[in-house]
Amino acid sequence: MKHSDLLDIAKTFGDPVYVYDSEKIISQFNRLTNAFKGVKHLQLNYAAKALSNISILRLMNSLGSGLDTVSIQEVKLGLLAGFKPESIIYTPNGVSLEEIEEVAALGARINIDNLSILEQFGSKHPNIPVCIRINPHVMAGGNSNISVGHIDSKFGISIHQIPHLLRIVDLTKMNINGIHMHTGSDILDIDVFLYASEILFDTAKNFKNLDFIDFGSGFKVPYKEGDIETNIEELGQKLTEKFNDFCKEYGKELTLAFEPGKFLVSEAGYFLAKVNVVKQTTSTVFASIDSGFNHLIRPMLYGATHTILNISNPNGRERYYSVVGYICETDTFASNRRINEISEGDILCFKNAGAYCYTMASNYNSRFRPAEVLWHNGKAVLIRERENFEDLIRNQVDAKDIFSTKKEKAAVK
Ligand SMILES: *Cc1c(COP(=O)(O)O)cnc(C)c1O
C-alpha cells in the first residue's frame, strides 16, 4: 500500500487504526496454493485466531479457504461469515468435552489432542469421525512461547502414546478421518518440517479410513529487513513428492491440509498511530505514541520486531528513537530504532500488523480498541468501529446501591 493511502485512512477514520490490504492476503493465498499445485486435493484452512474480523473471514471464504478454529466462538464467527460447517475444523487445546460436543453438533470437523477426551468422545459418539492431533516432538520455531512440538509441550498426543491411542480407537470403534500436527510458529528449517512429516506418515499408516493429513502451519514471514522466511516453494516441491508417494502407498488420494494464519495475514496488516510526545532524556529520545501494548502486544509478549516507518516524514533524516506506548508500566515497541526524523503529530506505521495484533488487543488502562479498515480494490472500507465509552461499560454492573459514600453517612448522623 502507498504511504499516501495509509495517511488518508488515518485522516478519514482517525487513529490508532489497523489497516488490512486484501491484495496481499490474496497473493499469499495464491502463492501457497501454487507451491502445492502438484497435490491433487489441497485444502487451506485459514487459522482464524490470527485475525478474526468477520470481513476477513468472508474474504478467506471467497478464496475457497476453509477455517481453522480453536474455540466455539471462532466456529460461530466462521458460520456467521458464511463458511459451511464442514469446511470448519476445530482444533482446541484443553477445552471441555461439552464444548467439543457442541461444536460437533454445529457440524464442524473435530480435531482431538488428548487421550482422555478421545476416549470420552469416542465412547459417546463413535459415529462422529474425528481427526487426531499428533505431537511428533520435533522442535520448530524461535520463541519458546510459540514452539509447540517439543517434549514438554501441552499440545497434541505424543507419538509415544500411539499404542494407547490405537487401543482407544479399537475399543470405541470410532472413526479417525484425519491426522494432524502443528509444531509451532516460525519454521525456518524445511528439513525439520519434512522430518516431522515422515513421523506423521508413519502414524497415518495405522488408520485405514483417513481422508486428510493436516500439516498445521508455522510458516515464517519476514518482519524486518534481512529476515529469512520459510521457503514455501521449496517446501511445496519436497512435501508434494513425499505426500504423493505416501498416497500411493496408502492406496488413496488423501487431502493435504494446512492451517496458515500468520502467512496469510501478517504482511497484509498496518497499524497506524500518532506521535503524542517526543521526549529527550539524558540517554535517549522517546517517541510516545497514542497507543500501547493494549493494542499491539507482540513486542512486549514475544520480543517481536515490527518495522516502524514514519510515513509523515519518509524522506527525513534518520535518527535513533525508542518508540513507546502510553500504558503505565514498561511499554516498549522498539528501542534504538533508526526512523526518519519524528515530530509530534506524525503518523507512525507498524508493519506486519495483520496477525496476532488486533486479536490480542485489550482494554487495559480503560482504553478503547482501535478501528479496523480493509483496503480492497483501491477503496478503504471500515470493518470495525473504534470502541467508545459505552463499549467499556457495556457488561459492567454498577453496584452503586450497596455503597453509601462517607459524605452521606455524615449527613445521616
Ligand atoms: C495458531 C495455530 C495455527 C496458525 O499458526 P500460524 O503460525 O499463525 O500460521 C495453525 N494451527 C493451529 C492448531 C494453531 O493453533
The ligand as a Gaussian input file, in Angstrom:
#p B3LYP/6-31G(d) Opt

LIG

0 1
 C       -2.213000     -20.857000      15.800000
 C       -2.441000     -22.048000      15.009000
 C       -2.188000     -22.059000      13.635000
 C       -1.659000     -20.869000      12.876000
 O       -0.295000     -20.670000      13.073000
 P        0.496000     -19.559000      12.253000
 O        1.879000     -19.619000      12.758000
 O       -0.155000     -18.240000      12.516000
 O        0.393000     -19.881000      10.814000
 C       -2.463000     -23.216000      12.949000
 N       -2.943000     -24.318000      13.581000
 C       -3.191000     -24.338000      14.897000
 C       -3.736000     -25.570000      15.524000
 C       -2.939000     -23.223000      15.660000
 O       -3.179000     -23.257000      16.969000

